[in-house]
């Protein structure tokens, strides 16, 4: 049984993971775009909003510190988007058709793509954490396991979102259009830019139903940034993000299985 699982799931998944990681690292412009653009947002917005930022229930936290976890999620979102573009490129080059007709289970194809995006997103998030002291966020060793777990779960879920958008698309232009009208608003209404008001307001309901909200909250609390009043706890945030990871994986596997039947 173990040998069968290794042969049909993990071996092809790791092969696809290795291919995506190597392919991404060779495209230096994507690495720069995924990392530098959010850093510019963090510096400019942090410098502009810090004098007037007074979140309720979050103490004396500066906007640079408050926005730091949101910037981490933005980096992971950009990295996941750029890594899942390979789905469209692989279809155009014919590689994806070859994988679909090969004796590989759909779950292995999805797992390989997800692991590749998660690895790249987590690595870039860890790299950005070097700037945490400049935001007034000293590292606490006791928080490192929760922070790494948050990175892995958020990276997996962001890659899942990118995969679900990229899989039905035939052009990168269409992919970027959907990204701008779906994925970016999900990030913006997640507490990354501003505290989501508690209660029964429209923004409050959107934030509560938005899965990205819980990823931002998990990273924020793992970094020791005080959350605004009424935000989800670390345990709830990690649990919801994990469930969202499972949901995106299962949904992606179903999509791949359907395309494989018609291939």
C-alpha positions in Angstrom: 0.0 0.0 0.0 2.8 2.4 0.9 4.7 1.6 -2.2 1.6 2.2 -4.3 0.9 5.6 -2.7 4.5 6.5 -3.2 4.4 5.5 -6.9 1.1 7.0 -7.9 1.0 10.1 -5.7 4.3 11.3 -4.2 6.7 10.4 -7.0 4.9 12.3 -9.8 4.0 15.1 -7.4 7.6 15.6 -6.4 8.7 15.6 -10.0 6.2 18.3 -10.8 7.2 20.2 -7.7 10.9 20.1 -8.7 10.1 21.3 -12.2 8.0 24.2 -11.1 10.6 25.4 -8.5 13.4 25.2 -11.0 11.4 26.9 -13.7 10.4 29.8 -11.4 13.9 30.4 -10.1 15.2 30.7 -13.6 12.7 33.5 -14.3 14.4 36.3 -12.3 11.9 39.0 -13.4 9.1 37.0 -11.6 11.1 36.7 -8.5 11.8 40.4 -8.4 8.1 41.3 -9.1 6.8 39.0 -6.5 9.1 40.3 -3.8 9.9 44.0 -4.6 6.4 45.2 -5.4 4.9 44.3 -2.0 8.0 45.8 -0.3 7.4 49.1 -2.1 3.7 49.0 -1.0 4.8 48.3 2.6 7.3 51.2 2.7 5.1 53.8 1.0 1.8 52.9 2.7 3.6 52.5 6.1 5.3 55.8 5.9 2.1 57.5 4.8 -0.4 56.1 7.2 1.6 55.7 10.4 1.0 59.2 11.7 -2.8 58.8 11.6 -3.2 55.0 12.3 -4.9 54.3 15.6 -6.6 50.8 15.3 -9.2 50.1 18.1 -8.0 47.5 20.6 -4.5 47.1 19.0 -2.6 49.4 21.4 0.2 51.6 20.1 1.1 49.5 17.1 2.4 51.5 14.1 1.0 51.0 10.6 4.4 49.6 9.5 3.9 46.8 12.0 0.2 46.3 11.3 0.7 46.2 7.6 3.7 43.8 7.8 1.7 40.6 8.0 -0.6 41.9 5.2 2.5 42.5 3.0 3.7 38.9 3.8 0.4 37.6 2.5 0.6 39.8 -0.6 4.1 38.4 -1.3 2.7 34.9 -1.0 -0.3 35.8 -3.2 2.0 37.3 -5.9 4.3 34.2 -5.8 1.4 31.8 -6.0 -0.1 33.7 -8.9 3.2 33.7 -10.8 3.8 30.0 -10.1 0.3 29.0 -11.2 0.7 30.8 -14.5 2.7 27.8 -15.4 -0.6 25.9 -15.7 -1.6 28.0 -18.7 1.9 27.9 -20.2 2.1 24.1 -19.8 -1.2 23.7 -21.6 0.0 26.0 -24.4 3.3 24.1 -24.8 1.6 20.7 -24.7 3.2 19.5 -21.5 0.0 19.5 -19.6 -1.7 17.3 -22.2 1.1 14.8 -21.8 0.7 14.7 -18.1 -3.1 14.2 -18.3 -2.8 11.2 -20.5 0.0 9.7 -18.4 -0.8 7.1 -15.7 -0.7 9.7 -13.0 -3.7 10.3 -10.6 -5.2 13.8 -10.7 -4.4 14.3 -7.0 -0.7 13.9 -7.8 -0.8 16.6 -10.5 -2.6 19.0 -8.1 -0.3 18.2 -5.2 2.8 18.8 -7.3 1.6 22.2 -8.4 0.5 23.1 -4.9 3.8 22.0 -3.3 5.7 24.1 -5.8 3.8 27.2 -5.2 3.8 26.7 -1.4 7.6 26.2 -1.4 8.2 29.4 -3.3 5.7 31.5 -1.4 7.0 30.3 2.0 10.7 30.9 1.0 10.0 34.5 -0.1 7.9 35.2 3.0 10.8 34.0 5.2 13.2 36.1 3.2 10.9 39.2 3.8 10.9 38.5 7.5 14.5 39.9 7.6 12.8 43.3 7.5 10.7 42.6 10.6 13.0 44.5 13.0 12.5 47.7 10.9 8.8 47.4 11.6 9.5 47.0 15.3 8.7 43.3 15.3 11.5 41.4 17.2 11.4 37.7 16.6 10.3 35.5 19.5 11.7 31.9 19.1 8.5 30.5 20.8 6.4 31.9 17.9 8.5 30.4 15.1 6.6 27.1 14.8 3.3 28.9 14.5 4.7 31.3 12.0 6.1 28.5 9.8 2.8 26.7 10.0 1.0 29.8 9.0 3.3 30.4 6.1 2.8 26.8 4.8 -1.0 26.9 5.2 -1.3 30.4 3.6 1.1 29.5 0.8 -0.9 26.3 0.1 -4.2 28.1 0.1 -3.0 31.0 -2.1 -1.6 28.5 -4.6 -4.9 26.7 -4.5 -6.8 30.0 -5.3 -4.3 30.7 -8.2 -4.7 27.1 -9.5 -8.5 27.2 -9.4 -8.4 30.5 -11.5 -5.7 29.3 -13.9 -6.9 25.8 -14.7 -9.9 26.9 -16.8 -8.1 29.8 -18.5 -6.5 29.6 -21.9 -4.6 32.9 -21.8 -2.4 34.7 -19.3 -4.3 37.9 -20.1 -7.5 36.4 -18.9 -5.8 35.1 -15.8 -4.5 38.5 -14.8 -7.9 40.0 -15.4 -9.5 37.5 -13.0 -6.7 38.1 -10.5 -7.4 41.8 -10.5 -11.1 41.5 -9.9 -11.1 38.5 -7.5 -7.8 37.7 -5.8 -6.7 41.3 -5.0 -10.0 42.3 -3.5 -10.0 39.2 -1.4 -6.6 40.4 0.0 -7.7 44.0 0.4 -10.8 43.0 2.5 -9.0 40.6 4.8 -7.7 43.0 7.4 -4.3 43.3 5.6 -4.7 47.0 4.8 -7.1 48.1 7.6 -8.9 46.5 10.5 -12.1 44.8 9.5 -14.9 46.4 11.6 -16.7 43.9 13.9 -20.5 43.6 13.9 -23.1 43.3 11.2 -21.7 45.8 8.7 -21.2 44.7 5.1 -17.5 44.9 5.3 -17.6 42.9 8.6 -19.6 40.1 7.0 -17.3 40.0 3.9 -14.2 39.9 6.2 -15.7 37.1 8.2 -16.5 35.0 5.1 -13.2 35.8 3.4 -10.8 32.9 3.9 -7.8 35.2 3.3 -8.8 37.0 6.5 -7.8 34.0 8.6 -4.5 33.6 6.9 -3.6 37.3 7.6 -4.8 36.9 11.2 -2.7 33.7 11.7 0.5 35.4 10.5 -0.2 38.6 12.4 -0.6 36.8 15.7 2.4 34.5 15.0 4.5 37.6 14.6 3.2 39.1 17.9 1.3 42.0 16.3 -1.7 43.0 18.4 -4.9 42.2 16.5 -7.8 44.7 16.4 -10.6 44.0 18.8 -12.9 41.2 17.7 -10.5 39.4 15.4 -10.2 35.6 15.2 -7.8 33.7 17.5 -4.7 32.0 16.3 -6.3 28.5 16.7 -9.4 29.5 14.8 -7.3 31.2 12.1 -5.1 28.2 11.5 -8.1 25.8 11.6 -10.1 27.8 9.0 -7.0 28.2 6.8 -6.3 24.4 6.9 -9.9 23.7 6.0 -9.6 26.1 3.1 -6.5 24.3 2.0 -8.4 21.0 1.9 -11.3 22.6 0.0 -9.0 24.1 -2.7 -7.1 20.8 -3.1 -10.3 18.8 -3.5 -11.9 21.3 -5.8 -8.7 21.4 -8.0 -8.5 17.6 -8.1 -12.1 17.4 -9.3 -11.3 19.9 -12.1 -8.2 18.0 -13.2 -10.1 14.7 -13.2 -12.8 16.2 -15.4 -10.3 17.6 -17.9 -8.5 14.2 -17.9 -11.7 12.4 -18.9 -12.1 14.7 -21.9 -8.4 14.6 -22.8 
